[in-house]
Amino acid sequence: MIFALVALVVLALLATVHRYVWRRLVGDTTAPGSTLRTVGTVAAFVLPLLSVGAMTSGRIGAPFWLQQVLAWPGFLWLAALMYLTLALLVGEFVRPVLRRVLARRDAAAADRTTVALSSEAVATTTSGTRPRTEELVPAGPAPSTTSADPIPETTQPAEPEPESSAPDPVTATAPATADAPATDAPATPLARPSRRLFVSRVVGGAAAAAGLATVGYGTANVLSGPTVKRVTVPLAKLPRAAHGFRIAVVSDIHIGPILGRAHTRRIVDTINSTSPDLVAVVGDLVDGSVADLGSAAEPLAGLRARHGSFFVTGNHEYFSGAEQWVNHVRELGLIPLENARVEMGGFDLAGVNDIAGETEGQGPDFGRALGDRDRSRAAVLLAHQPVVIHDAVRHGVDLQLSGHTHGGQLWPGNYLAELANPTVAGLERYGDTQLFVSRGAGAWGPPVRVGAPADITVVELASRRA
């Protein structure tokens, strides 16, 4: 019941946003019945349907090829819708300012025209030259004269014709005759758009350009692959022999209908280029089943690290068949840590299942992973979600490595991520425990990142005794 209500609210919100975007980008800027309005209206119905299909096709078991067909346009439109809406909302503040500026400009132009006409009239009066209409003589017989001498103009002024009977000599068009066909008439000037239409087109065009450019930039960020970050973390209990131990932390790879085998290969090559001592894959590896994505994950078998590569589940594994994926990554050479711990040289490495596994009876078990260890040794914990940091503090963990947040992925999503996570990205301290959160190497939903670039982080452990 609750899920149905939430779904209805989301659908109503999407419908409202689409109506607003259509109105500002199409309804306010195009003529009824025009081709542009028809295309825009059709897109306003088709694009949201593609988005719904992209979000639901995997959950309902649609063929993988159909998921791929729907994913690109459907998810990209969600990102475009978000940034178009934000740009249009900013435009709501620009719109009245621009109208006011244009109104003042038009008023100033009208004032200049009035002044010019007045100056011309004054100059004409001062020079003694009569307007053209005063020089016209009404039709009729010529007046008789008794002298050959011309009558001075001042004694017999010609009576001017009424203004309505004299067409403007510059702009008037003579009626068509055989000698002067109608095609010789001057062309009628194009009508200027109204001020409201002009403002709507300017603001709508600017918003569309800004929104789509932002999505293009964010898509390029994802497709170009993650960058490498480096951070040094001092641990009080780390022995001198382990000083400088390097862990390549990668999270949220999100292999799926959009990001496939080539994406995995880029990540593996980037990790191997850092020559790490250990690789930690901290959850959300996939968005789909082993049957659909097993081959796309195969490049993970090429990971190289002196002390091996380790894996813990994220919430998306439990949407995709966690048990099958745990078995598959084991076949690829990674070591799953399912509420388990291994002793490394100089510290303990532990891993817990994601909290999403609680619905399947496979949630995190900190007692099993950390309960009986020697607390005089440093402990590094792999846990997908940062929210378990308080459990890590209670069990004496020195460093927790997490992901899940994507750093917000799409600005201003980082502000929402802050509401649900103690740390969105980077290194922070909670009591005696330090928490590092990766922004992730992939993207969920739209293959777009804005304000939260994808990364792989090399965490270098430092001994205070060194």
C-alpha positions as a printed NumPy array, in Angstrom:
array([[  0.   ,   0.   ,   0.   ],
       [  2.783,   2.429,   0.962],
       [  4.75 ,   1.541,  -2.169],
       [  1.68 ,   2.238,  -4.318],
       [  1.178,   5.635,  -2.68 ],
       [  4.821,   6.55 ,  -3.176],
       [  4.615,   5.459,  -6.817],
       [  1.538,   7.624,  -7.359],
       [  3.22 ,  10.637,  -5.786],
       [  6.3  ,  10.155,  -7.959],
       [  4.213,   9.796, -11.112],
       [  2.19 ,  12.894, -10.242],
       [  5.386,  14.848,  -9.637],
       [  6.861,  13.696, -12.945],
       [  3.664,  14.652, -14.78 ],
       [  3.685,  18.115, -13.187],
       [  7.334,  18.722, -14.037],
       [  6.862,  17.55 , -17.62 ],
       [  3.844,  19.839, -18.012],
       [  5.878,  22.791, -16.736],
       [  8.828,  22.06 , -19.033],
       [  6.516,  21.6  , -22.032],
       [  4.778,  24.875, -21.337],
       [  7.982,  26.891, -21.046],
       [  9.94 ,  25.267, -23.877],
       [  7.12 ,  24.477, -26.31 ],
       [  3.779,  26.062, -25.419],
       [  5.164,  29.569, -24.771],
       [  7.561,  29.632, -27.717],
       [  5.788,  28.009, -30.674],
       [  2.625,  28.694, -32.659],
       [ -0.381,  26.377, -32.362],
       [ -0.361,  23.79 , -35.13 ],
       [  3.269,  24.427, -36.069],
       [  5.704,  21.596, -36.73 ],
       [  7.86 ,  22.56 , -33.763],
       [  4.911,  22.429, -31.39 ],
       [  3.867,  19.038, -32.733],
       [  7.372,  17.611, -32.31 ],
       [  7.722,  19.076, -28.819],
       [  4.353,  17.722, -27.727],
       [  5.111,  14.229, -28.999],
       [  8.477,  14.293, -27.202],
       [  6.743,  15.364, -23.987],
       [  4.777,  12.091, -24.061],
       [  7.402,   9.707, -25.458],
       [ 10.413,  10.677, -23.328],
       [  8.786,  10.074, -19.925],
       [  7.532,   6.699, -21.152],
       [ 11.098,   5.784, -22.096],
       [ 12.277,   6.863, -18.641],
       [  9.684,   4.709, -16.883],
       [ 10.653,   1.819, -19.128],
       [ 14.339,   2.274, -18.336],
       [ 13.665,   2.239, -14.585],
       [ 11.343,  -0.764, -14.58 ],
       [ 12.526,  -3.047, -17.385],
       [ 15.224,  -4.699, -15.293],
       [ 12.931,  -5.231, -12.322],
       [ 10.231,  -6.927, -14.394],
       [ 12.675,  -9.236, -16.152],
       [ 12.571,  -7.706, -19.618],
       [ 15.07 ,  -9.071, -22.165],
       [ 18.501,  -7.528, -21.704],
       [ 18.555,  -6.111, -25.235],
       [ 15.354,  -4.217, -24.459],
       [ 16.873,  -2.898, -21.232],
       [ 19.796,  -1.568, -23.257],
       [ 17.524,   0.053, -25.848],
       [ 15.508,   1.847, -23.164],
       [ 18.378,   2.728, -20.84 ],
       [ 20.248,   5.337, -22.859],
       [ 17.368,   7.638, -23.881],
       [ 15.3  ,   6.941, -20.77 ],
       [ 17.989,   7.679, -18.18 ],
       [ 19.559,  10.541, -20.103],
       [ 16.165,  12.216, -20.3  ],
       [ 15.836,  12.041, -16.509],
       [ 19.087,  13.955, -16.153],
       [ 18.067,  16.407, -18.875],
       [ 14.671,  16.923, -17.23 ],
       [ 16.34 ,  17.741, -13.934],
       [ 18.695,  20.361, -15.348],
       [ 16.127,  21.819, -17.742],
       [ 13.778,  22.306, -14.801],
       [ 16.482,  23.95 , -12.693],
       [ 17.464,  26.256, -15.567],
       [ 13.837,  27.197, -16.24 ],
       [ 13.257,  27.949, -12.567],
       [ 16.211,  30.315, -12.651],
       [ 14.672,  31.782, -15.785],
       [ 11.529,  32.656, -13.837],
       [ 13.591,  35.313, -12.04 ],
       [ 15.209,  36.503, -15.275],
       [ 11.928,  36.733, -17.185],
       [ 10.4  ,  39.834, -15.433],
       [ 13.771,  41.605, -15.361],
       [ 14.216,  41.111, -19.117],
       [ 10.664,  42.311, -19.82 ],
       [ 11.304,  45.434, -17.751],
       [ 14.575,  46.14 , -19.571],
       [ 12.897,  45.742, -22.96 ],
       [  9.987,  47.962, -21.917],
       [ 12.386,  50.732, -20.888],
       [ 14.314,  50.355, -24.125],
       [ 11.155,  50.629, -26.201],
       [  9.994,  53.65 , -24.206],
       [ 13.35 ,  55.356, -24.714],
       [ 13.202,  54.63 , -28.445],
       [  9.697,  56.115, -28.626],
       [ 10.881,  59.237, -26.803],
       [ 13.768,  59.666, -29.235],
       [ 11.372,  59.341, -32.18 ],
       [  9.043,  61.982, -30.713],
       [ 11.914,  64.402, -30.132],
       [ 13.182,  63.886, -33.673],
       [  9.76 ,  64.586, -35.184],
       [  9.351,  67.707, -33.057],
       [ 12.769,  68.997, -34.108],
       [ 11.909,  68.435, -37.771],
       [  8.658,  70.339, -37.394],
       [ 10.423,  73.286, -35.726],
       [ 13.104,  73.356, -38.427],
       [ 10.448,  73.352, -41.163],
       [  8.549,  76.264, -39.606],
       [ 11.706,  78.311, -39.053],
       [ 12.889,  77.94 , -42.658],
       [  9.514,  79.114, -44.011],
       [  8.973,  75.985, -46.033],
       [  5.431,  74.765, -46.024],
       [  4.607,  71.107, -45.705],
       [  4.079,  69.244, -48.92 ],
       [  0.307,  69.102, -48.381],
       [  0.082,  72.95 , -48.484],
       [  1.657,  73.001, -51.94 ],
       [ -1.054,  70.863, -53.475],
       [ -3.666,  72.807, -55.521],
       [ -7.232,  71.48 , -55.576],
       [ -8.488,  70.257, -58.918],
       [-10.549,  72.776, -60.951],
       [-10.288,  75.52 , -63.593],
       [ -7.304,  77.77 , -63.414],
       [ -8.076,  81.166, -61.91 ],
       [ -8.332,  84.016, -64.407],
       [ -5.957,  86.93 , -64.174],
       [ -6.111,  90.501, -65.586],
       [ -2.412,  90.918, -65.794],
       [  0.407,  88.932, -67.273],
       [  2.29 ,  89.481, -64.093],
       [  2.103,  86.512, -61.797],
       [  0.069,  86.942, -58.698],
       [  2.295,  86.834, -55.637],
       [  1.946,  83.629, -53.712],
       [  1.282,  85.486, -50.538],
       [ -1.881,  87.153, -51.888],
       [ -3.54 ,  84.   , -53.236],
       [ -2.519,  81.055, -51.028],
       [ -3.662,  77.661, -52.165],
       [ -6.188,  76.103, -49.83 ],
       [ -4.778,  72.832, -48.425],
       [ -6.722,  69.639, -48.912],
       [ -7.988,  67.731, -45.908],
       [ -5.324,  65.401, -44.454],
       [ -7.476,  62.329, -45.018],
       [ -7.6  ,  62.883, -48.771],
       [ -3.869,  63.098, -49.283],
       [ -2.081,  59.812, -49.039],
       [  1.403,  59.756, -47.517],
       [  3.727,  60.365, -50.504],
       [  6.337,  57.98 , -49.105],
       [  4.393,  54.992, -47.86 ],
       [  1.129,  55.063, -49.843],
       [  0.714,  52.43 , -52.523],
       [ -1.104,  53.371, -55.746],
       [ -3.837,  51.007, -56.866],
       [ -2.866,  48.463, -59.459],
       [ -3.42 ,  49.471, -63.079],
       [ -2.363,  48.12 , -66.39 ],
       [  0.568,  50.527, -66.435],
       [  1.523,  49.943, -62.799],
       [  0.931,  46.348, -61.787],
       [  0.396,  45.434, -58.12 ],
       [  3.642,  43.485, -58.004],
       [  5.569,  46.751, -58.071],
       [  4.222,  47.693, -54.607],
       [  6.782,  47.767, -51.777],
       [  6.921,  44.618, -49.624],
       [  5.121,  44.642, -46.291],
       [  7.679,  44.527, -43.399],
       [  7.781,  41.369, -41.258],
       [  5.823,  41.574, -38.025],
       [  7.932,  41.749, -34.882],
       [  7.163,  39.133, -32.186],
       [  5.495,  40.445, -29.074],
       [  7.671,  41.291, -26.124],
       [  6.273,  38.35 , -24.157],
       [  7.005,  35.902, -26.986],
       [ 10.506,  37.306, -27.448],
       [ 11.283,  36.924, -23.735],
       [  9.871,  33.382, -23.676],
       [ 12.062,  32.356, -26.585],
       [ 15.202,  33.93 , -25.159],
       [ 14.75 ,  32.456, -21.691],
       [ 13.611,  29.076, -23.009],
       [ 16.49 ,  28.851, -25.474],
       [ 19.045,  29.795, -22.828],
       [ 17.588,  27.275, -20.368],
       [ 17.611,  24.498, -22.977],
       [ 21.203,  25.264, -23.932],
       [ 22.363,  25.347, -20.301],
       [ 20.5  ,  22.174, -19.303],
       [ 21.576,  20.078, -22.272],
       [ 25.173,  21.318, -22.095],
       [ 25.319,  20.302, -18.43 ],
       [ 24.08 ,  16.804, -19.249],
       [ 26.591,  16.509, -22.084],
       [ 29.419,  17.55 , -19.783],
       [ 28.318,  15.093, -17.1  ],
       [ 28.013,  12.235, -19.592],
       [ 31.543,  12.882, -20.868],
       [ 32.77 ,  12.707, -17.268],
       [ 31.383,   9.188, -16.874],
       [ 32.383,   7.806, -20.258],
       [ 35.963,   9.067, -19.918],
       [ 36.435,   6.848, -16.865],
       [ 37.407,   7.583, -13.249],
       [ 40.427,   9.589, -12.203],
       [ 42.907,   8.524,  -9.531],
       [ 42.952,  10.244,  -6.144],
       [ 45.459,   9.654,  -3.382],
       [ 45.002,  10.102,   0.347],
       [ 47.243,   9.27 ,   3.278],
       [ 45.633,   7.922,   6.44 ],
       [ 47.739,   7.696,   9.612],
       [ 46.835,   4.793,  11.937],
       [ 48.116,   4.785,  15.515],
       [ 48.289,   0.967,  15.764],
       [ 49.886,   0.359,  12.37 ],
       [ 53.374,  -1.086,  12.751],
       [ 56.333,   0.476,  11.009],
       [ 56.6  ,  -2.523,   8.688],
       [ 53.21 ,  -1.716,   7.18 ],
       [ 53.953,   1.982,   6.673],
       [ 53.113,   2.998,   3.109],
       [ 50.751,   0.061,   2.451],
       [ 48.547,   1.104,  -0.498],
       [ 44.894,   0.083,  -0.913],
       [ 43.154,   0.874,  -4.198],
       [ 39.553,   1.597,  -3.195],
       [ 36.882,   1.325,  -5.881],
       [ 33.146,   1.366,  -5.323],
       [ 29.89 ,   1.697,  -7.24 ],
       [ 31.162,   0.436, -10.589],
       [ 27.557,  -0.261, -11.624],
       [ 28.082,  -2.563, -14.578],
       [ 24.714,  -2.626, -16.336],
       [ 22.78 ,  -1.944, -19.552],
       [ 24.742,   1.273, -20.176],
       [ 28.167,   0.731, -18.604],
       [ 29.439,  -2.613, -19.822],
       [ 32.632,  -4.513, -20.494],
       [ 34.593,  -1.52 , -21.825],
       [ 33.754,   0.375, -18.635],
       [ 35.056,  -2.516, -16.517],
       [ 38.236,  -2.704, -18.6  ],
       [ 38.936,   1.023, -18.107],
       [ 38.592,   0.636, -14.354],
       [ 40.852,  -2.422, -14.191],
       [ 43.526,  -0.691, -16.282],
       [ 43.349,   2.41 , -14.076],
       [ 43.697,   0.361, -10.877],
       [ 46.601,  -1.676, -12.227],
       [ 48.414,   1.504, -13.26 ],
       [ 48.672,   2.479,  -9.576],
       [ 50.449,  -0.798,  -8.615],
       [ 48.502,  -1.223,  -5.364],
       [ 49.306,  -3.642,  -2.566],
       [ 45.611,  -4.53 ,  -2.231],
       [ 42.38 ,  -3.839,  -4.133],
       [ 39.134,  -3.225,  -2.233],
       [ 35.874,  -3.393,  -4.224],
       [ 33.363,  -2.006,  -1.748],
       [ 29.988,  -2.872,  -3.255],
       [ 27.494,  -1.97 ,  -5.981],
       [ 29.48 ,  -3.758,  -8.635],
       [ 26.485,  -4.527, -10.865],
       [ 22.934,  -3.624, -11.884],
       [ 21.698,  -6.899, -13.318],
       [ 21.998, -10.661, -13.201],
       [ 25.054, -12.818, -13.768],
       [ 23.348, -14.223, -16.871],
       [ 23.149, -10.748, -18.424],
       [ 26.313,  -9.137, -17.079],
       [ 28.704, -11.963, -16.243],
       [ 30.774, -11.39 , -19.376],
       [ 30.914,  -7.631, -18.757],
       [ 32.477,  -8.307, -15.34 ],
       [ 35.147, -10.685, -16.671],
       [ 37.9  ,  -8.017, -17.   ],
       [ 37.989,  -8.006, -13.159],
       [ 40.022, -11.194, -13.466],
       [ 42.857,  -8.964, -14.68 ],
       [ 43.211,  -7.047, -11.39 ],
       [ 46.78 ,  -7.168, -10.059],
       [ 47.765,  -6.542,  -6.441],
       [ 50.455,  -8.082,  -4.213],
       [ 48.032,  -9.069,  -1.469],
       [ 44.975,  -9.763,  -3.643],
       [ 41.615,  -8.197,  -4.449],
       [ 38.702,  -8.247,  -1.986],
       [ 34.974,  -7.687,  -2.431],
       [ 31.975,  -6.879,  -0.238],
       [ 28.363,  -6.635,  -1.318],
       [ 26.424,  -3.416,  -1.823],
       [ 22.687,  -2.862,  -1.849],
       [ 22.476,  -3.304,  -5.638],
       [ 23.886,  -6.817,  -5.424],
       [ 20.758,  -7.782,  -3.478],
       [ 18.622,  -6.468,  -6.345],
       [ 20.631,  -8.556,  -8.801],
       [ 21.177, -11.926,  -7.126],
       [ 23.831, -11.451,  -4.44 ],
       [ 24.668, -15.117,  -3.961],
       [ 25.251, -15.655,  -7.671],
       [ 27.451, -12.585,  -7.884],
       [ 29.503, -13.568,  -4.843],
       [ 30.193, -16.899,  -6.5  ],
       [ 30.998, -15.24 ,  -9.819],
       [ 33.51 , -12.743,  -8.435],
       [ 35.172, -15.605,  -6.581],
       [ 35.568, -17.367,  -9.929],
       [ 37.167, -14.183, -11.3  ],
       [ 39.811, -14.26 ,  -8.567],
       [ 38.383, -11.782,  -6.065],
       [ 38.024, -12.768,  -2.404],
       [ 34.531, -12.079,  -0.996],
       [ 34.459, -11.014,   2.651],
       [ 31.015, -12.039,   3.866],
       [ 31.1  , -10.911,   7.508],
       [ 34.644, -12.221,   7.59 ],
       [ 38.201, -11.121,   8.402],
       [ 41.708, -11.909,   7.176],
       [ 45.016, -10.993,   8.779],
       [ 47.317,  -8.925,   6.617],
       [ 50.87 ,  -7.949,   7.411],
       [ 50.447,  -5.408,  10.175],
       [ 46.637,  -5.058,  10.298],
       [ 43.348,  -6.943,  10.091],
       [ 41.161,  -6.591,   7.003],
       [ 37.456,  -7.202,   7.64 ],
       [ 34.352,  -6.981,   5.502],
       [ 30.632,  -7.002,   6.238],
       [ 27.589,  -7.583,   4.036],
       [ 25.467,  -4.608,   3.08 ],
       [ 22.484,  -3.766,   5.254],
       [ 20.193,  -4.443,   2.269],
       [ 20.98 ,  -8.129,   2.84 ],
       [ 18.934,  -8.094,   6.044],
       [ 15.815,  -8.743,   3.967],
       [ 17.393, -12.059,   2.945],
       [ 18.875, -12.899,   6.333],
       [ 22.349, -11.907,   5.077],
       [ 22.87 ,  -8.522,   6.679],
       [ 26.043,  -7.225,   8.355],
       [ 27.356,  -9.197,  11.344],
       [ 30.015,  -7.135,  13.093],
       [ 30.414,  -9.645,  15.906],
       [ 31.306, -12.364,  13.452],
       [ 33.658, -10.166,  11.45 ],
       [ 35.382,  -8.354,  14.331],
       [ 34.291,  -9.874,  17.64 ],
       [ 37.231, -12.116,  18.523],
       [ 40.155, -10.216,  17.06 ],
       [ 43.238,  -8.839,  18.787],
       [ 42.404,  -5.163,  19.377],
       [ 46.051,  -4.247,  19.694],
       [ 46.23 ,  -4.622,  15.918],
       [ 44.943,  -2.004,  13.505],
       [ 41.671,  -2.902,  11.771],
       [ 40.491,  -1.812,   8.337],
       [ 36.814,  -2.492,   7.551],
       [ 35.185,  -2.74 ,   4.114],
       [ 31.493,  -1.764,   4.341],
       [ 29.471,  -0.431,   1.448],
       [ 27.31 ,   2.11 ,   3.281],
       [ 28.799,   4.847,   5.493],
       [ 25.844,   4.642,   7.91 ],
       [ 27.381,   1.627,   9.681],
       [ 30.228,   3.798,  10.972],
       [ 28.804,   3.806,  14.5  ],
       [ 28.939,  -0.012,  14.594],
       [ 32.528,   0.216,  13.403],
       [ 33.36 ,   2.632,  16.223],
       [ 31.877,   0.26 ,  18.812],
       [ 33.999,  -2.615,  17.5  ],
       [ 37.264,  -0.684,  17.59 ],
       [ 37.774,  -0.272,  13.841],
       [ 40.565,   2.137,  12.93 ],
       [ 39.543,   2.819,   9.311],
       [ 36.319,   2.118,   7.436],
       [ 36.302,   2.192,   3.611],
       [ 32.889,   2.807,   2.016],
       [ 31.074,   4.034,  -1.093],
       [ 27.334,   4.114,  -1.864],
       [ 26.83 ,   7.909,  -1.95 ],
       [ 28.355,   8.603,  -5.392],
       [ 29.282,  11.946,  -3.863],
       [ 25.75 ,  12.994,  -4.796],
       [ 26.437,  12.174,  -8.49 ],
       [ 24.183,  14.945,  -9.824],
       [ 24.467,  18.369,  -8.221],
       [ 22.558,  19.426,  -6.14 ],
       [ 22.005,  15.778,  -5.162],
       [ 24.933,  16.028,  -2.752],
       [ 22.711,  18.028,  -0.391],
       [ 20.165,  15.212,  -0.355],
       [ 22.931,  12.646,   0.155],
       [ 24.082,  14.568,   3.219],
       [ 20.681,  14.015,   4.815],
       [ 21.019,  10.226,   4.579],
       [ 24.743,   9.675,   5.153],
       [ 27.18 ,  10.786,   7.851],
       [ 29.829,  11.485,   5.187],
       [ 29.166,  11.986,   1.481],
       [ 32.739,  11.904,   0.213],
       [ 36.265,  12.081,   1.571],
       [ 37.887,  11.361,   4.928],
       [ 36.348,  12.192,   8.306],
       [ 36.881,  11.056,  11.879],
       [ 34.304,   9.587,  14.261],
       [ 35.845,   9.088,  17.667],
       [ 38.892,   6.859,  17.225],
       [ 37.65 ,   5.62 ,  13.854],
       [ 38.303,   7.26 ,  10.504],
       [ 35.803,   6.924,   7.656],
       [ 36.734,   7.281,   4.013],
       [ 33.91 ,   7.439,   1.434],
       [ 34.623,   7.056,  -2.274],
       [ 32.549,   8.867,  -4.892],
       [ 32.543,   5.675,  -6.946],
       [ 33.809,   4.745, -10.391],
       [ 30.515,   4.447, -12.271],
       [ 27.023,   5.906, -12.212],
       [ 23.573,   4.638, -11.357],
       [ 20.629,   5.566, -13.555],
       [ 21.7  ,   8.414, -15.815],
       [ 25.314,   7.931, -16.979],
       [ 25.933,  11.495, -15.872],
       [ 28.033,  13.057, -13.116],
       [ 27.914,  16.755, -12.296],
       [ 29.9  ,  18.127,  -9.379],
       [ 30.928,  14.632,  -8.248],
       [ 33.575,  13.214, -10.606],
       [ 34.128,   9.451, -10.633],
       [ 37.263,   8.317,  -8.882],
       [ 39.434,   5.456,  -7.741],
       [ 41.31 ,   6.306,  -4.567],
       [ 44.659,   4.968,  -3.462],
       [ 44.606,   5.014,   0.337],
       [ 48.109,   4.913,   1.752],
       [ 48.333,   3.746,   5.335],
       [ 50.872,   5.596,   7.461],
       [ 52.379,   4.388,  10.746],
       [ 52.822,   6.931,  13.499],
       [ 55.866,   4.945,  14.526],
       [ 57.644,   5.477,  11.206]])
